[in-house]
Amino acid sequence: ASFAQLSVDSLGISQIITQVVASHPTVKLAEEALNNAEAKIGFARTGYNPNVDFSTSYTRVGPVSKMSFPGLGEFELNPANNYSASVKVTQTIYDFGKTAQSVAYEIESKNLVSQTVEQAKQKLASAVIANYFAILYLQKAISIKDEQLNTLNEHLVFVQKKKATGSTTDYEILTSQVKITAAESQKSDLETNLLVQQSVLSSLIGLPEISRTIIKEDLNAPSVDLPIDSLIAYACSQRDEMKLAQEKDRVTQSRYKMVKRLDAPYIGVFAEGGIKNGYIPDLNKATPNFAVGVAFKIPIFDAGREKYNLAQVQSSIQSNNFEMEATRRTITNEVVESEANVQLTQKKIGQFELQLKQAQKALELAQVSFRNGVITNLDLLDATTTVSECNLQLLRAKIDYVINSYKLKLALGERLY
């Protein structure tokens, strides 16, 4: 199928982000890790539940022990064929917080996984924004190049007619053709880049790579309604990276408590009942039997395992502290940089708007001068090219402003999806 046959309806940025976040394998993978974490919580909670075992066995013993009594004959002390079947129930009564701490650790681990899911979604949304505005710029830039080429071709036809009357030179015709070739080459580069970016978008959405998605133009920049002196504090409280670092610290603290409970004493009860043979006086009769009891276990020596486990966890806690500080500094830099770029691109828009007006005015004057024979066709082409370049610069500035506004929201930790 051709590219033209594999196109889809135009999409806005919100639609694209929603579709990507809902279906991308990266998010599905993170969500599956969440299911795994939920299963680990359930497994940890089974420490509160009783264990029930059924066992059965058959044993052939030989020789059979026998005892003789004068006048009474010979007696077997055990049967040759031994069989039994029993059900055993064990229940922990108290393990000094070992199970509770294991459950708490797995819950904190699940919270950590939840943060990774949100971070994966945020990263995908950021990738969509970069891709969306790259496509938008390329689509608009190609349109501007088309307008420039139309104007250049009109000028070429005009000078060719003048050449027929002998009022122009081959130099003007060749120069016009060179400018057309250069503009066509630039347009080809833009079209190639557009195909690449559309392929990236199709991959993000989950469409065939040769699909060509047409996007709707949306240059509305998101607003940030916070004073500049509050941005950094707000970002540090909202960013997924900081939340992840804080959650890692809570997980490690919980693991520290769990390790301290690994050698905790254990108190439990058990009950077992079933049938087996081998009871006097009828050794081969299946006889009901039972056993109940209480178990108590207290570790005395663990060869230093708890000591070194705790040392590892304490090192991890210290590492988490360093990570949080490094994350805070990175967030500060990103917020300051993003806010400065928003201000800069906003100023550039005003500058390029003024520059475009000046270029358009210069083109109008050049057209009048050309009609009056004051300037050559080449001067008019230069003025036309300048207007096209100013249009591209203004477009780039507007898109950069919107991108930087999104980057500021991203730096602040606000959801893009």
C-alpha positions as CSV (number, residue, x, y, z in Angstrom):
1,A,0.0,0.0,0.0
2,S,1.2,3.5,-0.7
3,F,1.7,6.2,1.9
4,A,-1.4,8.0,0.7
5,Q,-3.5,4.9,1.4
6,L,-2.2,4.5,4.9
7,S,-3.2,7.8,6.5
8,V,-5.5,8.4,9.5
9,D,-7.7,11.3,10.6
10,S,-5.9,14.3,11.9
11,L,-5.3,14.3,15.7
12,G,-4.8,16.9,18.3
13,I,-2.1,16.8,20.9
14,S,-4.4,15.8,23.7
15,Q,-5.8,12.9,21.7
16,I,-2.4,11.7,20.8
17,I,-1.1,11.8,24.4
18,T,-4.2,10.0,25.7
19,Q,-3.9,7.3,23.0
20,V,-0.2,6.8,23.6
21,V,-0.4,6.7,27.4
22,A,-3.3,4.2,27.3
23,S,-1.7,1.7,24.9
24,H,2.1,2.0,24.9
25,P,4.0,-1.1,25.9
26,T,6.2,0.9,28.3
27,V,3.1,1.8,30.3
28,K,1.7,-1.8,30.1
29,L,5.1,-3.1,31.3
30,A,5.0,-0.7,34.3
31,E,1.4,-1.6,35.1
32,E,2.2,-5.3,35.0
33,A,5.0,-4.7,37.5
34,L,2.2,-3.2,39.6
35,N,0.2,-6.4,39.4
36,N,3.4,-8.3,40.4
37,A,3.8,-6.0,43.4
38,E,0.2,-6.6,44.4
39,A,0.8,-10.3,44.3
40,K,3.9,-9.9,46.6
41,I,1.7,-8.1,49.1
42,G,-0.8,-11.0,49.1
43,F,2.1,-13.5,49.5
44,A,3.5,-11.6,52.5
45,R,0.0,-11.6,54.1
46,T,-0.2,-15.4,53.9
47,G,2.1,-15.4,56.9
48,Y,-1.0,-14.8,59.0
49,N,-2.8,-17.8,57.5
50,P,-2.6,-21.4,58.7
51,N,-0.9,-24.1,56.7
52,V,-2.8,-27.3,56.0
53,D,-0.9,-30.4,54.7
54,F,-2.2,-33.8,53.7
55,S,0.3,-36.6,53.7
56,T,0.0,-40.4,53.1
57,S,2.7,-43.1,52.9
58,Y,3.2,-46.8,52.6
59,T,6.3,-48.6,53.8
60,R,7.3,-52.3,53.5
61,V,9.5,-53.2,56.5
62,G,11.6,-56.4,56.7
63,P,12.5,-58.3,58.8
64,V,9.6,-57.8,61.1
65,S,10.5,-57.6,64.8
66,K,9.1,-60.4,66.8
67,M,9.0,-61.5,70.4
68,S,8.3,-65.0,71.9
69,F,6.6,-65.7,75.2
70,P,6.7,-69.2,76.7
71,G,3.3,-70.7,76.4
72,L,1.9,-67.8,74.5
73,G,3.6,-68.1,71.2
74,E,5.3,-65.5,69.0
75,F,4.2,-61.9,68.7
76,E,5.0,-59.3,65.9
77,L,6.1,-56.0,67.3
78,N,5.4,-54.1,64.1
79,P,3.6,-54.9,60.9
80,A,5.4,-55.7,57.7
81,N,3.1,-53.4,55.7
82,N,2.9,-49.9,57.2
83,Y,0.5,-47.2,55.9
84,S,-0.8,-43.9,57.1
85,A,-2.8,-40.9,56.1
86,S,-3.0,-37.6,58.0
87,V,-3.9,-33.9,57.8
88,K,-1.7,-31.4,59.6
89,V,-2.6,-27.8,60.5
90,T,0.0,-25.3,61.7
91,Q,-0.8,-21.7,62.7
92,T,1.5,-18.9,63.7
93,I,0.3,-17.4,67.0
94,Y,2.9,-14.6,67.2
95,D,6.1,-13.9,65.3
96,F,7.0,-10.6,67.0
97,G,6.1,-8.4,64.0
98,K,8.0,-10.3,61.3
99,T,5.0,-10.9,59.0
100,A,3.6,-7.4,59.7
101,Q,6.9,-5.8,58.7
102,S,7.1,-8.0,55.5
103,V,3.6,-6.8,54.5
104,A,4.6,-3.1,55.2
105,Y,7.7,-3.5,53.1
106,E,5.8,-4.9,50.1
107,I,3.2,-2.2,50.4
108,E,6.0,0.5,50.2
109,S,7.5,-1.4,47.3
110,K,4.1,-1.3,45.5
111,N,4.0,2.5,46.1
112,L,7.4,2.8,44.5
113,V,6.2,0.8,41.4
114,S,3.1,3.1,41.2
115,Q,5.5,6.1,40.9
116,T,7.4,4.4,38.1
117,V,4.1,3.9,36.2
118,E,3.4,7.7,36.5
119,Q,6.9,8.5,35.5
120,A,6.6,6.3,32.4
121,K,3.4,8.0,31.4
122,Q,5.0,11.5,31.9
123,K,8.0,10.5,29.8
124,L,5.8,9.3,27.0
125,A,3.7,12.5,27.1
126,S,7.0,14.5,26.9
127,A,8.1,12.4,23.9
128,V,4.7,13.0,22.2
129,I,5.0,16.7,22.7
130,A,8.5,16.9,21.2
131,N,7.3,14.7,18.2
132,Y,4.0,16.6,17.7
133,F,5.6,20.0,17.5
134,A,8.4,18.7,15.2
135,I,5.7,17.5,12.8
136,L,3.7,20.7,13.2
137,Y,6.8,22.8,12.3
138,L,7.7,20.6,9.3
139,Q,4.1,20.7,8.0
140,K,4.0,24.5,8.3
141,A,7.5,24.9,6.9
142,I,6.7,22.8,3.9
143,S,3.6,25.0,3.3
144,I,5.8,28.1,3.5
145,K,8.3,26.6,1.1
146,D,5.4,25.9,-1.3
147,E,4.4,29.5,-1.2
148,Q,8.0,30.6,-1.8
149,L,8.4,28.2,-4.7
150,N,5.2,29.5,-6.3
151,T,6.5,33.0,-6.1
152,L,9.9,32.0,-7.5
153,N,8.3,30.1,-10.4
154,E,6.1,33.1,-11.2
155,H,9.2,35.3,-11.3
156,L,11.0,32.8,-13.5
157,V,8.2,32.8,-16.0
158,F,8.2,36.6,-15.9
159,V,11.9,37.0,-16.5
160,Q,11.7,34.3,-19.3
161,K,9.1,36.5,-21.0
162,K,11.3,39.5,-20.6
163,K,14.2,37.5,-22.0
164,A,12.2,36.9,-25.2
165,T,11.8,40.7,-25.6
166,G,15.5,41.2,-24.9
167,S,14.9,43.2,-21.7
168,T,16.7,40.9,-19.3
169,T,19.8,38.7,-19.2
170,D,20.6,35.0,-18.9
171,Y,22.2,35.8,-15.5
172,E,18.8,36.7,-14.0
173,I,17.2,33.6,-15.4
174,L,20.0,31.3,-14.0
175,T,19.9,33.0,-10.7
176,S,16.2,32.5,-10.4
177,Q,16.6,28.9,-11.3
178,V,19.3,28.5,-8.7
179,K,17.0,29.9,-6.0
180,I,14.2,27.6,-7.1
181,T,16.6,24.6,-6.9
182,A,17.8,25.6,-3.5
183,A,14.2,26.0,-2.2
184,E,13.2,22.6,-3.7
185,S,16.2,21.0,-2.0
186,Q,15.2,22.6,1.3
187,K,11.7,21.4,0.8
188,S,12.9,17.8,0.1
189,D,14.9,17.9,3.4
190,L,11.8,19.0,5.2
191,E,9.6,16.3,3.6
192,T,12.1,13.6,4.5
193,N,12.3,14.8,8.1
194,L,8.5,14.9,8.2
195,L,8.3,11.3,7.1
196,V,10.7,10.3,9.8
197,Q,8.8,12.2,12.5
198,Q,5.5,10.7,11.3
199,S,7.0,7.3,11.5
200,V,8.0,8.0,15.1
201,L,4.5,9.2,15.9
202,S,3.0,6.1,14.3
203,S,5.3,3.9,16.4
204,L,4.2,5.8,19.6
205,I,0.5,5.4,18.8
206,G,0.9,1.8,17.7
207,L,0.1,2.2,14.0
208,P,2.1,0.7,11.1
209,E,5.4,2.7,10.7
210,I,4.4,3.6,7.1
211,S,1.2,5.3,8.3
212,R,1.2,9.1,7.8
213,T,-0.7,10.8,10.6
214,I,-1.9,14.3,9.9
215,I,-2.0,16.4,13.1
216,K,-4.2,19.3,14.0
217,E,-2.5,22.7,14.6
218,D,-2.5,23.6,18.3
219,L,-0.2,26.4,19.4
220,N,-1.9,27.2,22.7
221,A,0.8,27.3,25.3
222,P,-0.1,26.0,28.7
223,S,-0.1,28.6,31.5
224,V,1.8,28.4,34.8
225,D,0.0,30.3,37.5
226,L,2.7,30.4,40.1
227,P,5.1,33.2,41.2
228,I,8.7,32.6,40.2
229,D,9.9,32.3,43.8
230,S,7.5,29.4,44.4
231,L,8.3,27.4,41.3
232,I,11.3,25.5,42.8
233,A,9.5,24.5,46.0
234,Y,6.5,23.5,44.0
235,A,8.6,21.4,41.6
236,C,10.4,19.6,44.4
237,S,7.0,18.6,45.9
238,Q,5.5,17.5,42.6
239,R,8.3,15.9,40.4
240,D,8.1,12.2,39.9
241,E,11.9,11.9,40.3
242,M,11.7,13.4,43.8
243,K,8.7,11.3,44.7
244,L,10.6,8.2,43.5
245,A,13.6,9.1,45.6
246,Q,11.4,9.7,48.7
247,E,9.6,6.5,48.1
248,K,12.9,4.6,47.7
249,D,13.9,6.0,51.1
250,R,10.6,4.8,52.7
251,V,11.1,1.4,51.1
252,T,14.7,1.2,52.4
253,Q,13.6,2.3,55.9
254,S,10.9,-0.4,55.8
255,R,13.4,-3.0,54.6
256,Y,15.7,-2.0,57.5
257,K,12.9,-2.8,60.0
258,M,12.1,-6.0,58.2
259,V,15.8,-7.2,58.4
260,K,15.8,-6.5,62.1
261,R,12.8,-8.9,62.4
262,L,14.3,-11.7,60.4
263,D,15.6,-13.4,63.5
264,A,12.6,-12.7,65.6
265,P,11.3,-15.6,67.8
266,Y,8.3,-17.6,66.7
267,I,5.3,-19.1,68.5
268,G,2.9,-21.4,66.8
269,V,0.5,-24.3,67.3
270,F,0.0,-27.4,65.3
271,A,-2.6,-30.2,65.1
272,E,-2.4,-33.4,63.2
273,G,-4.9,-36.2,62.8
274,G,-5.3,-39.3,60.6
275,I,-5.2,-43.0,60.4
276,K,-2.4,-45.5,60.4
277,N,-1.7,-49.1,61.4
278,G,0.8,-50.6,63.8
279,Y,-1.0,-50.2,67.0
280,I,-1.2,-53.1,69.5
281,P,-3.1,-55.4,69.8
282,D,-4.1,-55.5,66.1
283,L,-1.1,-54.2,64.2
284,N,-2.8,-54.3,60.8
285,K,-5.9,-52.3,61.8
286,A,-6.2,-48.7,60.6
287,T,-6.5,-46.7,63.8
288,P,-7.4,-43.0,64.1
289,N,-4.7,-41.0,65.8
290,F,-3.9,-37.3,66.5
291,A,-1.2,-35.0,67.8
292,V,-1.5,-31.4,69.0
293,G,1.2,-29.2,70.4
294,V,2.9,-25.8,70.7
295,A,6.1,-24.8,69.0
296,F,8.5,-22.1,70.1
297,K,11.6,-21.1,68.3
298,I,14.2,-18.5,69.2
299,P,17.4,-17.9,67.1
300,I,20.6,-17.9,69.1
301,F,23.4,-17.4,66.5
302,D,23.0,-16.3,62.8
303,A,26.8,-16.1,61.9
304,G,26.5,-12.3,61.5
305,R,23.9,-12.3,58.7
306,E,21.7,-9.7,60.4
307,K,24.7,-7.5,61.1
308,Y,25.8,-7.4,57.4
309,N,22.2,-7.1,56.1
310,L,21.7,-4.1,58.3
311,A,25.0,-2.6,57.1
312,Q,23.8,-2.9,53.5
313,V,20.5,-1.3,54.2
314,Q,22.1,1.6,56.1
315,S,24.4,2.2,53.1
316,S,21.3,2.2,50.9
317,I,19.6,4.7,53.1
318,Q,22.7,7.0,52.9
319,S,22.7,6.6,49.1
320,N,19.0,7.6,48.9
321,N,19.8,10.8,50.8
322,F,22.5,11.6,48.3
323,E,20.1,10.8,45.5
324,M,17.4,13.1,46.9
325,E,19.9,16.0,47.1
326,A,21.1,15.4,43.6
327,T,17.6,15.2,42.3
328,R,16.7,18.5,44.1
329,R,19.6,20.3,42.5
330,T,18.7,18.9,39.0
331,I,15.1,20.0,39.4
332,T,16.2,23.5,40.5
333,N,18.4,23.8,37.4
334,E,15.6,22.5,35.1
335,V,13.0,24.9,36.5
336,V,15.3,27.9,36.2
337,E,16.4,27.0,32.7
338,S,12.8,26.3,31.5
339,E,11.4,29.5,33.0
340,A,14.2,31.5,31.4
341,N,13.6,29.8,28.0
342,V,9.9,30.7,28.2
343,Q,10.7,34.3,28.7
344,L,13.4,34.3,26.0
345,T,11.1,32.7,23.3
346,Q,8.3,35.0,24.3
347,K,10.6,38.0,23.5
348,K,11.7,36.4,20.3
349,I,8.1,36.1,19.0
350,G,7.8,39.9,19.4
351,Q,11.1,40.5,17.6
352,F,10.3,38.2,14.7
353,E,6.8,39.6,14.3
354,L,8.4,43.0,14.0
355,Q,11.0,41.6,11.6
356,L,8.3,40.0,9.5
357,K,6.4,43.2,9.2
358,Q,9.6,45.0,8.1
359,A,10.3,42.3,5.6
360,Q,6.8,42.5,4.2
361,K,7.0,46.3,3.9
362,A,10.4,45.9,2.2
363,L,8.9,43.4,-0.2
364,E,6.0,45.9,-1.0
365,L,8.6,48.6,-1.7
366,A,10.7,46.3,-3.8
367,Q,7.7,45.4,-5.9
368,V,7.0,49.0,-6.6
369,S,10.6,49.7,-7.3
370,F,10.8,46.7,-9.6
371,R,7.7,47.9,-11.6
372,N,9.3,51.3,-11.9
373,G,12.6,49.7,-13.1
374,V,14.6,51.0,-10.1
375,I,15.8,47.5,-9.0
376,T,16.3,44.2,-10.8
377,N,14.4,41.0,-10.6
378,L,17.2,39.5,-8.4
379,D,16.6,42.3,-5.8
380,L,12.9,41.4,-5.7
381,L,13.7,37.7,-5.3
382,D,16.0,38.5,-2.3
383,A,13.1,40.5,-0.7
384,T,10.7,37.6,-1.4
385,T,13.2,35.1,0.1
386,T,13.6,37.3,3.2
387,V,9.8,37.2,3.8
388,S,9.8,33.4,3.7
389,E,12.7,33.2,6.1
390,C,11.1,35.6,8.5
391,N,7.9,33.5,8.4
392,L,9.9,30.4,9.2
393,Q,11.7,32.2,12.0
394,L,8.4,33.4,13.5
395,L,6.9,29.9,13.2
396,R,10.0,28.4,14.9
397,A,9.8,31.0,17.7
398,K,6.1,30.3,18.3
399,I,6.6,26.6,18.5
400,D,9.7,27.0,20.7
401,Y,7.6,29.1,23.1
402,V,4.9,26.4,23.3
403,I,7.5,23.7,23.7
404,N,9.3,25.6,26.4
405,S,6.0,26.2,28.2
406,Y,5.4,22.4,28.2
407,K,9.0,21.9,29.4
408,L,8.3,24.2,32.3
409,K,5.2,22.3,33.2
410,L,7.3,19.1,32.9
411,A,10.0,20.6,35.1
412,L,7.4,21.5,37.7
413,G,6.0,18.0,37.7
414,E,2.6,18.9,36.4
415,R,0.9,16.1,34.5
416,L,1.0,16.3,30.7
417,Y,-1.5,13.5,30.2
